Structure formats: C-alpha cells, structure tokens
Amino acid sequence: MSASLAPHDQAHLCGERLAEGHGRGLALASPHNRPMPPDLTEDDKAILVDLLRETIATDRFALSPRIKSLKVILAKLDPPAPRPEPLPPPKPPGERNVVLAKKRRR
C-alpha cells in the first residue's frame, strides 16, 4: 500500500500547505462566518436589536473593535431614521417673504 495520503491527512505538512494557500477554504466553513438565516421574524429581529443596544450601552469599552462591529450589525438590522431636511437658508433682508405677504393681506 502506498504511503501517500491526502493533503489533510499529512499533519507534518499542514503548516506548509496553509502557507502555500491550500487552506483558504477552511475559514469559509467556520460557524462564525455563516450569514444570518433569512427566516428571522420581525419579533426575532426586535429581540436582537434590543440585545445589541443593551450590550453596546453597558460595555465599558465603547470604542473597542467588538463594539464597533456590534454597531455595524445594529445599523443593518435597525437602520437609523432618516434625518429631516434642513430648513432653507434665510432670505436676504429686503426680499419679501411669501408667508408674511399672505398674512398682511388678511
């Protein structure tokens, strides 16, 4: 029987195989890299949003990479409300205001 084994069976070559780029597919199979299941209900999302907000608010290290990651996830699950449009700039003095002109007519 031949002594040749598959690359994953050769323990002494493991570091060399990774260095050559043969082990790149291993990180994709990690349970931490899986996308969220698409079948989350709105109640599930609300619970996750509450948990993320509480975790972010009570953490001692607000600028840590972990909290920054949690804030990004929170923004994806519950995007902030759009900001209202700013008021138009004031008109220069001397130009008549339409609203004031209507009030004067009455």
mmCIF file of the C-alpha atoms, coordinates in Angstrom:
data_MODEL
# 
_entry.id   MODEL 
# 
loop_
_atom_site.group_PDB 
_atom_site.id 
_atom_site.type_symbol 
_atom_site.label_atom_id 
_atom_site.label_alt_id 
_atom_site.label_comp_id 
_atom_site.label_asym_id 
_atom_site.label_entity_id 
_atom_site.label_seq_id 
_atom_site.pdbx_PDB_ins_code 
_atom_site.Cartn_x 
_atom_site.Cartn_y 
_atom_site.Cartn_z 
_atom_site.occupancy 
_atom_site.B_iso_or_equiv 
_atom_site.pdbx_formal_charge 
_atom_site.auth_seq_id 
_atom_site.auth_comp_id 
_atom_site.auth_asym_id 
_atom_site.auth_atom_id 
_atom_site.pdbx_PDB_model_num 
ATOM 1   C CA . MET A 1 1   ? 0.000   0.000  0.000  1.00 0.00 ? 1   MET A CA 1 
ATOM 2   C CA . SER A 1 2   ? 1.234   3.432  -0.872 1.00 0.00 ? 2   SER A CA 1 
ATOM 3   C CA . ALA A 1 3   ? 2.283   5.837  1.865  1.00 0.00 ? 3   ALA A CA 1 
ATOM 4   C CA . SER A 1 4   ? 0.871   8.845  0.074  1.00 0.00 ? 4   SER A CA 1 
ATOM 5   C CA . LEU A 1 5   ? -2.023  10.421 1.915  1.00 0.00 ? 5   LEU A CA 1 
ATOM 6   C CA . ALA A 1 6   ? -4.419  13.214 1.094  1.00 0.00 ? 6   ALA A CA 1 
ATOM 7   C CA . PRO A 1 7   ? -3.102  16.689 1.997  1.00 0.00 ? 7   PRO A CA 1 
ATOM 8   C CA . HIS A 1 8   ? -5.425  16.965 5.015  1.00 0.00 ? 8   HIS A CA 1 
ATOM 9   C CA . ASP A 1 9   ? -4.066  13.638 6.371  1.00 0.00 ? 9   ASP A CA 1 
ATOM 10  C CA . GLN A 1 10  ? -0.463  14.828 6.306  1.00 0.00 ? 10  GLN A CA 1 
ATOM 11  C CA . ALA A 1 11  ? -0.136  16.512 9.688  1.00 0.00 ? 11  ALA A CA 1 
ATOM 12  C CA . HIS A 1 12  ? 3.544   17.409 9.231  1.00 0.00 ? 12  HIS A CA 1 
ATOM 13  C CA . LEU A 1 13  ? 2.742   19.368 6.029  1.00 0.00 ? 13  LEU A CA 1 
ATOM 14  C CA . CYS A 1 14  ? -0.205  21.263 7.454  1.00 0.00 ? 14  CYS A CA 1 
ATOM 15  C CA . GLY A 1 15  ? 1.715   24.485 8.029  1.00 0.00 ? 15  GLY A CA 1 
ATOM 16  C CA . GLU A 1 16  ? 3.333   24.283 4.595  1.00 0.00 ? 16  GLU A CA 1 
ATOM 17  C CA . ARG A 1 17  ? 0.006   23.658 2.893  1.00 0.00 ? 17  ARG A CA 1 
ATOM 18  C CA . LEU A 1 18  ? -1.530  26.676 4.592  1.00 0.00 ? 18  LEU A CA 1 
ATOM 19  C CA . ALA A 1 19  ? 1.464   28.791 3.673  1.00 0.00 ? 19  ALA A CA 1 
ATOM 20  C CA . GLU A 1 20  ? 1.035   27.768 0.043  1.00 0.00 ? 20  GLU A CA 1 
ATOM 21  C CA . GLY A 1 21  ? -2.588  28.872 0.101  1.00 0.00 ? 21  GLY A CA 1 
ATOM 22  C CA . HIS A 1 22  ? -4.187  25.425 0.145  1.00 0.00 ? 22  HIS A CA 1 
ATOM 23  C CA . GLY A 1 23  ? -6.055  26.016 3.404  1.00 0.00 ? 23  GLY A CA 1 
ATOM 24  C CA . ARG A 1 24  ? -8.008  29.117 2.397  1.00 0.00 ? 24  ARG A CA 1 
ATOM 25  C CA . GLY A 1 25  ? -11.302 27.208 2.138  1.00 0.00 ? 25  GLY A CA 1 
ATOM 26  C CA . LEU A 1 26  ? -11.175 26.212 5.798  1.00 0.00 ? 26  LEU A CA 1 
ATOM 27  C CA . ALA A 1 27  ? -12.143 29.666 7.091  1.00 0.00 ? 27  ALA A CA 1 
ATOM 28  C CA . LEU A 1 28  ? -15.277 29.677 4.951  1.00 0.00 ? 28  LEU A CA 1 
ATOM 29  C CA . ALA A 1 29  ? -16.621 26.618 6.742  1.00 0.00 ? 29  ALA A CA 1 
ATOM 30  C CA . SER A 1 30  ? -16.345 28.256 10.156 1.00 0.00 ? 30  SER A CA 1 
ATOM 31  C CA . PRO A 1 31  ? -19.665 28.652 12.008 1.00 0.00 ? 31  PRO A CA 1 
ATOM 32  C CA . HIS A 1 32  ? -18.746 32.280 12.748 1.00 0.00 ? 32  HIS A CA 1 
ATOM 33  C CA . ASN A 1 33  ? -18.737 33.238 9.058  1.00 0.00 ? 33  ASN A CA 1 
ATOM 34  C CA . ARG A 1 34  ? -22.200 31.964 8.195  1.00 0.00 ? 34  ARG A CA 1 
ATOM 35  C CA . PRO A 1 35  ? -24.764 34.553 7.116  1.00 0.00 ? 35  PRO A CA 1 
ATOM 36  C CA . MET A 1 36  ? -27.834 35.099 9.266  1.00 0.00 ? 36  MET A CA 1 
ATOM 37  C CA . PRO A 1 37  ? -30.749 32.880 8.393  1.00 0.00 ? 37  PRO A CA 1 
ATOM 38  C CA . PRO A 1 38  ? -33.229 34.703 6.188  1.00 0.00 ? 38  PRO A CA 1 
ATOM 39  C CA . ASP A 1 39  ? -36.213 33.315 8.085  1.00 0.00 ? 39  ASP A CA 1 
ATOM 40  C CA . LEU A 1 40  ? -35.963 35.672 11.060 1.00 0.00 ? 40  LEU A CA 1 
ATOM 41  C CA . THR A 1 41  ? -39.301 37.116 12.056 1.00 0.00 ? 41  THR A CA 1 
ATOM 42  C CA . GLU A 1 42  ? -39.765 40.757 12.983 1.00 0.00 ? 42  GLU A CA 1 
ATOM 43  C CA . ASP A 1 43  ? -40.018 39.688 16.638 1.00 0.00 ? 43  ASP A CA 1 
ATOM 44  C CA . ASP A 1 44  ? -36.665 37.900 16.350 1.00 0.00 ? 44  ASP A CA 1 
ATOM 45  C CA . LYS A 1 45  ? -35.083 40.991 14.823 1.00 0.00 ? 45  LYS A CA 1 
ATOM 46  C CA . ALA A 1 46  ? -36.557 43.203 17.559 1.00 0.00 ? 46  ALA A CA 1 
ATOM 47  C CA . ILE A 1 47  ? -35.109 40.937 20.248 1.00 0.00 ? 47  ILE A CA 1 
ATOM 48  C CA . LEU A 1 48  ? -31.685 41.020 18.580 1.00 0.00 ? 48  LEU A CA 1 
ATOM 49  C CA . VAL A 1 49  ? -31.840 44.806 18.228 1.00 0.00 ? 49  VAL A CA 1 
ATOM 50  C CA . ASP A 1 50  ? -32.701 45.194 21.934 1.00 0.00 ? 50  ASP A CA 1 
ATOM 51  C CA . LEU A 1 51  ? -29.883 42.836 22.908 1.00 0.00 ? 51  LEU A CA 1 
ATOM 52  C CA . LEU A 1 52  ? -27.376 44.698 20.734 1.00 0.00 ? 52  LEU A CA 1 
ATOM 53  C CA . ARG A 1 53  ? -28.430 48.097 22.114 1.00 0.00 ? 53  ARG A CA 1 
ATOM 54  C CA . GLU A 1 54  ? -28.160 46.863 25.702 1.00 0.00 ? 54  GLU A CA 1 
ATOM 55  C CA . THR A 1 55  ? -24.757 45.288 25.056 1.00 0.00 ? 55  THR A CA 1 
ATOM 56  C CA . ILE A 1 56  ? -23.439 48.443 23.401 1.00 0.00 ? 56  ILE A CA 1 
ATOM 57  C CA . ALA A 1 57  ? -24.800 50.714 26.138 1.00 0.00 ? 57  ALA A CA 1 
ATOM 58  C CA . THR A 1 58  ? -23.409 48.687 29.043 1.00 0.00 ? 58  THR A CA 1 
ATOM 59  C CA . ASP A 1 59  ? -19.979 47.899 27.634 1.00 0.00 ? 59  ASP A CA 1 
ATOM 60  C CA . ARG A 1 60  ? -17.047 49.569 29.384 1.00 0.00 ? 60  ARG A CA 1 
ATOM 61  C CA . PHE A 1 61  ? -15.020 49.965 26.213 1.00 0.00 ? 61  PHE A CA 1 
ATOM 62  C CA . ALA A 1 62  ? -17.216 51.943 23.830 1.00 0.00 ? 62  ALA A CA 1 
ATOM 63  C CA . LEU A 1 63  ? -14.503 52.306 21.178 1.00 0.00 ? 63  LEU A CA 1 
ATOM 64  C CA . SER A 1 64  ? -13.375 48.675 21.114 1.00 0.00 ? 64  SER A CA 1 
ATOM 65  C CA . PRO A 1 65  ? -13.404 46.779 17.802 1.00 0.00 ? 65  PRO A CA 1 
ATOM 66  C CA . ARG A 1 66  ? -16.047 44.440 19.238 1.00 0.00 ? 66  ARG A CA 1 
ATOM 67  C CA . ILE A 1 67  ? -18.471 47.274 19.969 1.00 0.00 ? 67  ILE A CA 1 
ATOM 68  C CA . LYS A 1 68  ? -17.773 48.879 16.595 1.00 0.00 ? 68  LYS A CA 1 
ATOM 69  C CA . SER A 1 69  ? -18.708 45.580 14.945 1.00 0.00 ? 69  SER A CA 1 
ATOM 70  C CA . LEU A 1 70  ? -21.888 45.356 17.007 1.00 0.00 ? 70  LEU A CA 1 
ATOM 71  C CA . LYS A 1 71  ? -22.831 48.905 15.976 1.00 0.00 ? 71  LYS A CA 1 
ATOM 72  C CA . VAL A 1 72  ? -22.423 47.984 12.307 1.00 0.00 ? 72  VAL A CA 1 
ATOM 73  C CA . ILE A 1 73  ? -24.650 44.942 12.794 1.00 0.00 ? 73  ILE A CA 1 
ATOM 74  C CA . LEU A 1 74  ? -27.213 47.057 14.647 1.00 0.00 ? 74  LEU A CA 1 
ATOM 75  C CA . ALA A 1 75  ? -27.277 49.562 11.790 1.00 0.00 ? 75  ALA A CA 1 
ATOM 76  C CA . LYS A 1 76  ? -28.013 46.713 9.372  1.00 0.00 ? 76  LYS A CA 1 
ATOM 77  C CA . LEU A 1 77  ? -30.827 45.270 11.483 1.00 0.00 ? 77  LEU A CA 1 
ATOM 78  C CA . ASP A 1 78  ? -32.377 48.577 12.513 1.00 0.00 ? 78  ASP A CA 1 
ATOM 79  C CA . PRO A 1 79  ? -31.210 51.479 10.344 1.00 0.00 ? 79  PRO A CA 1 
ATOM 80  C CA . PRO A 1 80  ? -31.487 54.919 11.942 1.00 0.00 ? 80  PRO A CA 1 
ATOM 81  C CA . ALA A 1 81  ? -34.431 57.092 10.952 1.00 0.00 ? 81  ALA A CA 1 
ATOM 82  C CA . PRO A 1 82  ? -33.679 59.487 8.095  1.00 0.00 ? 82  PRO A CA 1 
ATOM 83  C CA . ARG A 1 83  ? -32.784 62.982 9.180  1.00 0.00 ? 83  ARG A CA 1 
ATOM 84  C CA . PRO A 1 84  ? -35.318 65.670 8.361  1.00 0.00 ? 84  PRO A CA 1 
ATOM 85  C CA . GLU A 1 85  ? -34.374 68.061 5.594  1.00 0.00 ? 85  GLU A CA 1 
ATOM 86  C CA . PRO A 1 86  ? -32.756 71.246 6.866  1.00 0.00 ? 86  PRO A CA 1 
ATOM 87  C CA . LEU A 1 87  ? -34.664 74.480 6.598  1.00 0.00 ? 87  LEU A CA 1 
ATOM 88  C CA . PRO A 1 88  ? -33.840 76.642 3.607  1.00 0.00 ? 88  PRO A CA 1 
ATOM 89  C CA . PRO A 1 89  ? -31.370 79.439 4.251  1.00 0.00 ? 89  PRO A CA 1 
ATOM 90  C CA . PRO A 1 90  ? -32.887 82.754 5.333  1.00 0.00 ? 90  PRO A CA 1 
ATOM 91  C CA . LYS A 1 91  ? -33.622 85.254 2.613  1.00 0.00 ? 91  LYS A CA 1 
ATOM 92  C CA . PRO A 1 92  ? -31.566 88.422 2.465  1.00 0.00 ? 92  PRO A CA 1 
ATOM 93  C CA . PRO A 1 93  ? -33.127 91.463 4.110  1.00 0.00 ? 93  PRO A CA 1 
ATOM 94  C CA . GLY A 1 94  ? -35.320 93.424 1.750  1.00 0.00 ? 94  GLY A CA 1 
ATOM 95  C CA . GLU A 1 95  ? -36.699 90.428 -0.124 1.00 0.00 ? 95  GLU A CA 1 
ATOM 96  C CA . ARG A 1 96  ? -40.376 89.834 0.606  1.00 0.00 ? 96  ARG A CA 1 
ATOM 97  C CA . ASN A 1 97  ? -41.410 86.645 2.288  1.00 0.00 ? 97  ASN A CA 1 
ATOM 98  C CA . VAL A 1 98  ? -44.408 84.911 0.695  1.00 0.00 ? 98  VAL A CA 1 
ATOM 99  C CA . VAL A 1 99  ? -45.846 83.807 4.050  1.00 0.00 ? 99  VAL A CA 1 
ATOM 100 C CA . LEU A 1 100 ? -45.660 87.289 5.525  1.00 0.00 ? 100 LEU A CA 1 
ATOM 101 C CA . ALA A 1 101 ? -47.225 88.777 2.401  1.00 0.00 ? 101 ALA A CA 1 
ATOM 102 C CA . LYS A 1 102 ? -50.220 86.437 2.777  1.00 0.00 ? 102 LYS A CA 1 
ATOM 103 C CA . LYS A 1 103 ? -50.659 87.411 6.427  1.00 0.00 ? 103 LYS A CA 1 
ATOM 104 C CA . ARG A 1 104 ? -50.617 91.124 5.586  1.00 0.00 ? 104 ARG A CA 1 
ATOM 105 C CA . ARG A 1 105 ? -53.387 90.707 3.026  1.00 0.00 ? 105 ARG A CA 1 
ATOM 106 C CA . ARG A 1 106 ? -55.892 89.489 5.596  1.00 0.00 ? 106 ARG A CA 1 
# 
